Amino acid sequence: MNNPQEATGRGVTGRCQVARPAWAVGVARFWNKNKWGYFFVLPALVFFIVFFFVPIVWAFLLSFQDATPFGGRWVGLANYRSLLKDEVFRVAVRNTTLYTSIVVAQNIFVSLAVASLIQSLSARLRTFFRAAFYLPAVTSAVMIALVWRWIFNSEWGFLNFLLGIVHLAPVRWLSDPDVALWSIILSSLLTVPATGVVMYSAALGSIPVSYYEAASLDGAGTLAKWWYITVPLIKPTTLYLLVVYTIWAFQVFEKVYVMTGGGPGWATTTIVQLIYNTGFRDWKFGMAAAQGMILFAVIALVAVIQFRYLNTDVEY
């Protein structure tokens, strides 16, 4: 006769031993190993879900509605179809694309050039210039825009004052539709990209000197070493800055809002400025949400392309 314990399926302790699925065992083992880590990140995760994830999902749902402060109704893709026919939206996309293309390229080039010049200085001077160039990053963007609005003032602005010294006619920097957008671009070009300078400076300082010494033994000049050693090895930093600056440029708002308000006409209207006007001036929340979703999709697409062609595994 079989053992009674075997027949009843009970162990020595008298308790039934039920085999758990392999996935349950794996989940339990993973949880026991990592649970405290998840407890520590839980506050940040809750903050992200409440203030980022939920608003994004809500905005996505609003983009399919004719939503106003007094209610709304589901309209499907009507908001997106309207945007494709909206001339103002096309102007905003064109202005934003032009601004982004010029400003991002200039920020990358100037950041790398300034960081390369700083790298040749002594340690004390490098620290000083890093702090000096990073100062614009901790200054209010609204205050900087106010200063530039004063500089570009057509009647008593500093720029027209300089033109008057050389007997040139004043320019309507912010009130001429053909000049206003270029004035905003110029104000960005003349502002040192603080984050890029600091990050490039750190990346340049981490490159081993032995690489440059070996290149010198092979007869490479300064420009050749910079192009064939420095530029490839800082490619991960370049990718990061390119993505970050592209996102910032697509989301330009404070400067446009303070300096021109999107005018004259629609000459300086950008996508975020249009979203603000649509949502908080015209109270068309559904249309504003659709504009935001299109902006999100464009930024995501551009970021994917940048990662696709610039991503690299550089180790040194």
C-alpha positions, 0 to 999 in steps of 0.5 A: 500500500502506498504511503498515506502521506503520498496518497493525500499529497501532504508532506511531513508537516501536514500542509499541502505542497502546491507547485507554483508556475515558473513565472510566479516564482520568477516574479516573486524572486524579482520582487524580493530582490528589487522591492526596496528600489521600487519603494524609493522611486515610488514618489517620483513615479507617482509624481510622473503619473499624476503630472505628466502621464495623465495630462498627456493622455487627457490631452490626447482624448481632448484632441478628438473632442470639440472641448470648451470650458462649458462642455464638449462633444466627440468629433473624431478626427475633425480637429486634425482635418481642420488643422491640415486646412488651417493657413495659420497653423501652416505658417506656425509650422513654417516659422517653428521649422525655420527657427529650429533649423537655424538655432539648433545648428548654431547652438551645436557649432558655437557650443563646440567651438567655445568649449574647444577654446576653453579646453586649452586654458588652465584649470582655473580659467576653465572653471571661470569661463564655464561658470560665466557661459552657464550664467544665461541658463540660470537667468529667467528667459522672460527677463532675457526676452525683455532685454532683447525687446528693448534692444530691438525697439524701433524708436529708442532701442540700442540696436537702432542707436548703433545704426544711427551712429553710422547714419543708417536708417532705423529698422522696425525690428519687431514690427516689420513682418519681413524682419520680426522672425529674423530678429527673434532668431538673431536674439537666439543666435547672440545668446551663448548656448550655456548647456552645450558649452558646459557639456562639451567642455566636460566631454573634451576633458574626458578624452585621453591625452594619449590619443592626441599624442599618438596622432602627433607622432603620426604627423597630424596637425591641430585641425586633423586631430580635432576632426578625426579624434575630438569630433568622433569621440564626443558624438554621444554628447553631440547627439544628446545636445542635438535632441535637447536643443531640438526639443527646446527650439520646437517649444519656443514660447517665452521669447515670442510671447514677450517680444512680439506676441506672435505678431505682426499678424502671424509673422512670428507665430510658432506652434506653442504660441498658437497652442496658447492662443487657441487654448487660453484666448479662444478657449478651444481646448480640443483644437489646442490639444490636437495642435499639441499632439501634432507637435509631440509627434513631430518632435518624436519623429525628429528625435528618432531620426537623430538617434537613428543616424547619430547613435554610436557606441563610443568607449574610451 
